[in-house]
Amino acid sequence: MNQVPDFISLNGPDNVGKTTQLMRLAERGSGFQPLGAVHEHDPEPWARVAAGDYGRWWFETATTVELTEMLLAGHARRVAARDTGRTGLLDRGLPMLLAVSAATCVVKDGLTVREAIRTVSAIAGSRTRPPEISVLLLPSLDAERSYAITSAREGRPWTGIYPAYQKTLHAVLLHQADRGRYTAVVDCEDRSWMRSTPTCSTTSASPA
């Protein structure tokens, strides 16, 4: 790269290694600024919904508009927290936040993946999207296998609606990847992102 990017995000399903790799990247120099997840920058609304039955709110009570707007509001505050001249490290960037909302919309409202993505994109609209180097980490390029790998890493069974949500999220992420929504896609098949020097194959895509 000819210039330092404003933001780098690591994206992917649960248990793929996003947080671990962001920590390692942050250790490489003071030019990187860990900015974490969206709820850390807009804690009040997230604390309010988490005080009750968080899972019920997420998958039953909240509307797709409410969830999407909360995710985007937190992201906007996170973006604003970046220090000038440093690269902000994002635990789930904008494409991933939209994927999370779309996957939730599928399992909650019964839409298809395409319909849910269109719905969430319409809610997001044309609001400002700061430049972001977005990297998608996938345990496998096959949705079913990808889910099997990450669910096994959980150490305990996912219950309720969560398995359906995670399977749908894998499908949404692959749909996004096919349409170039990520700067790069890293296929980590048979690799562990918990190792100190992982070796994965990378395919580039056009920026989101």
C-alpha positions in Angstrom: 0.0 0.0 0.0 1.3 3.5 -0.9 -0.4 5.1 2.2 -1.5 4.1 5.6 -5.2 3.1 5.6 -7.6 4.9 8.0 -9.2 1.6 9.0 -8.5 -2.2 8.9 -11.3 -4.5 9.9 -11.3 -8.2 10.5 -14.6 -9.9 9.8 -16.0 -13.4 10.0 -18.2 -15.8 12.0 -17.8 -16.6 15.7 -14.6 -18.4 16.7 -12.6 -17.6 13.5 -9.9 -15.6 15.3 -10.8 -12.0 14.6 -10.0 -10.7 18.1 -6.8 -12.7 18.4 -5.4 -11.5 15.1 -6.4 -7.8 15.8 -4.4 -8.1 19.1 -1.4 -9.4 17.2 -1.7 -6.6 14.6 -1.9 -4.0 17.4 1.3 -5.2 18.9 3.2 -4.4 15.7 3.4 -0.7 16.4 1.9 2.5 17.8 0.5 3.4 14.4 -2.3 0.9 15.0 -5.2 2.0 17.2 -7.4 -0.8 18.5 -11.0 0.4 18.3 -12.8 -2.8 19.3 -16.4 -3.5 18.7 -19.3 -1.1 18.1 -21.0 -1.6 21.5 -17.9 -0.2 23.3 -18.4 3.2 21.7 -22.1 3.5 22.2 -22.6 1.5 25.5 -25.9 3.0 26.8 -28.4 1.4 24.4 -26.6 -1.9 24.4 -26.5 -2.0 28.2 -30.2 -1.2 28.2 -31.2 -4.1 25.9 -28.7 -6.5 27.6 -30.2 -5.9 31.0 -33.2 -8.0 30.0 -33.4 -11.1 27.8 -30.8 -10.1 25.3 -31.4 -13.1 23.0 -35.1 -12.5 22.9 -34.6 -8.8 22.2 -32.1 -9.5 19.4 -34.1 -12.3 17.6 -37.7 -11.4 18.5 -38.4 -8.0 19.9 -36.1 -5.6 18.0 -37.0 -4.7 14.5 -34.5 -4.9 11.7 -34.5 -1.1 11.5 -33.8 -0.8 15.2 -30.9 -3.3 15.2 -29.3 -1.9 12.0 -29.5 1.6 13.3 -27.9 0.7 16.6 -25.1 -1.1 14.8 -24.5 1.8 12.5 -24.7 4.4 15.3 -22.0 2.5 17.3 -19.9 2.2 14.1 -20.1 6.0 13.5 -18.9 6.7 17.0 -16.1 4.1 16.7 -15.0 5.8 13.4 -14.9 9.2 15.1 -12.7 7.8 17.9 -9.7 7.2 15.5 -6.7 9.4 16.2 -5.4 11.3 13.2 -2.5 9.6 11.5 -3.2 6.2 13.0 -4.9 3.1 11.5 -8.0 2.1 13.4 -8.4 -1.6 14.0 -12.0 -2.7 13.8 -13.5 -5.9 15.3 -16.1 -6.4 12.6 -16.2 -3.6 10.0 -19.2 -2.1 8.2 -19.7 -5.0 5.8 -19.8 -7.4 8.7 -22.3 -5.3 10.7 -24.6 -5.3 7.7 -24.1 -9.1 7.4 -25.0 -9.6 11.1 -28.2 -7.5 10.6 -29.1 -9.3 7.4 -28.6 -12.8 8.9 -30.8 -11.8 11.9 -33.4 -10.5 9.5 -33.5 -13.9 7.7 -34.0 -16.0 10.8 -36.4 -13.6 12.4 -38.5 -12.4 9.5 -38.3 -15.4 7.2 -36.7 -13.5 4.3 -34.3 -15.0 1.8 -30.6 -13.9 2.1 -31.0 -11.7 -1.0 -34.2 -10.1 0.4 -32.6 -9.5 3.8 -29.4 -7.9 2.3 -31.6 -5.6 0.2 -33.6 -4.6 3.2 -30.6 -3.9 5.4 -28.9 -2.0 2.5 -31.9 0.2 2.2 -31.9 1.0 5.9 -28.2 1.9 5.7 -28.8 4.1 2.7 -26.1 6.4 1.4 -24.7 7.5 4.7 -21.0 8.3 4.7 -18.7 5.2 4.6 -15.1 5.9 5.6 -12.4 4.0 3.6 -11.8 0.6 5.2 -9.5 -2.3 4.3 -11.9 -5.1 5.2 -10.6 -8.7 5.5 -13.0 -11.6 5.7 -11.7 -14.7 7.6 -13.5 -17.9 6.8 -12.8 -21.4 8.2 -14.0 -22.8 4.8 -15.5 -21.5 1.6 -18.3 -24.0 2.1 -21.0 -22.6 4.3 -22.0 -25.9 6.0 -18.3 -26.9 6.7 -17.5 -23.4 7.9 -20.3 -23.6 10.4 -19.3 -27.1 11.5 -15.7 -25.8 12.2 -16.7 -22.8 14.2 -19.4 -24.5 16.2 -17.0 -27.2 17.2 -14.6 -24.5 18.5 -17.3 -23.1 20.8 -16.7 -26.0 23.2 -20.4 -26.3 24.0 -23.5 -26.7 21.8 -25.2 -23.7 20.4 -28.9 -23.8 21.4 -32.2 -22.2 20.4 -32.2 -20.0 17.3 -28.4 -19.4 17.4 -27.4 -22.4 15.2 -29.8 -21.2 12.5 -28.5 -17.6 12.8 -24.8 -18.7 12.6 -25.5 -20.9 9.5 -27.3 -18.0 7.9 -24.5 -15.7 8.8 -22.0 -17.9 7.0 -24.2 -17.9 3.9 -24.6 -14.1 4.0 -20.8 -13.6 4.4 -20.2 -15.9 1.4 -22.8 -14.0 -0.6 -21.0 -10.7 0.2 -17.6 -12.2 -0.7 -18.9 -13.4 -4.0 -20.0 -9.8 -4.7 -16.7 -8.2 -3.8 -17.8 -6.6 -0.5 -14.5 -7.3 1.1 -11.0 -6.2 0.2 -9.6 -9.7 0.8 -11.0 -13.1 1.7 -8.8 -15.5 3.7 -9.7 -19.1 3.4 -8.4 -20.8 6.6 -9.4 -24.3 5.8 -7.5 -26.7 8.0 -5.6 -23.9 9.6 -5.9 -22.5 13.1 -5.9 -18.8 13.6 -4.7 -19.5 17.2 -1.3 -20.4 15.9 1.5 -17.8 16.0 2.1 -17.9 12.2 -1.0 -19.1 10.4 -0.7 -19.9 6.7 -3.9 -19.2 4.7 -4.7 -18.7 1.1 -6.0 -15.2 0.3 -8.1 -13.9 -2.6 -8.4 -10.3 -3.3 -11.7 -8.5 -4.1 -12.7 -5.0 -4.9 -13.1 -2.7 -1.9 -16.6 -2.5 -0.5 
